Amino acid sequence: MALEGRGLAWLPMSLVADDLRNGTLVDAGAGAWRVPVDIRLYRQLAHMAPVAEALWQLVSGGASGD
């Protein structure tokens, strides 16, 4: 919706860097509204469904644990 000029959005810089560079999007807060975010994933110790296990392997870089 932000790309269509229908409001604003808080988006990861990795997803909008090109749009900011080419002017498709603008930084509405000039950096003042930037919020640091940590994303943490937790999993149960028990075996999960195959699709959940595959997702966990993908996001954890194939490492087990944590």
C-alpha positions in Angstrom: 0.0 0.0 0.0 2.9 2.3 0.7 4.1 1.8 -2.9 0.7 2.9 -4.1 0.8 6.1 -2.0 -1.8 4.9 0.5 0.0 5.5 3.7 3.2 4.6 5.4 4.9 1.5 6.6 7.7 0.3 8.9 9.7 -2.1 6.7 13.1 -3.7 6.9 15.8 -1.7 5.1 16.9 -4.8 3.3 13.5 -4.9 1.6 13.2 -1.3 0.6 16.7 0.0 0.0 16.3 -0.1 -3.8 12.9 1.7 -3.6 14.5 4.4 -1.4 17.4 4.8 -3.8 15.2 5.1 -6.9 12.6 7.3 -5.2 9.7 4.9 -5.3 9.6 5.2 -1.5 10.8 8.0 0.7 11.9 8.0 4.3 9.0 9.8 5.9 10.7 10.3 9.3 14.1 11.1 7.9 15.5 8.4 10.1 13.9 9.7 13.3 11.3 6.9 13.3 13.7 4.1 12.8 13.3 1.4 15.4 15.9 -1.3 16.1 14.3 -4.7 16.0 15.6 -8.1 17.1 13.9 -11.2 15.7 14.2 -14.3 17.9 12.8 -17.7 17.1 12.1 -20.3 19.7 11.2 -23.9 19.1 9.8 -26.7 21.1 12.2 -29.5 22.1 9.8 -32.2 20.8 9.8 -33.3 17.1 7.7 -31.0 14.9 5.8 -31.7 11.7 8.1 -32.1 8.7 7.3 -28.6 7.3 8.1 -27.0 10.7 11.4 -28.9 10.9 12.3 -27.9 7.4 11.6 -24.2 8.3 13.7 -24.5 11.4 16.6 -26.0 9.4 16.3 -23.1 6.9 16.2 -20.3 9.4 18.8 -21.8 11.7 21.4 -22.4 9.0 21.0 -26.2 9.4 22.3 -26.1 12.9 20.5 -28.1 15.5 19.6 -26.9 19.0 18.8 -23.4 20.2 
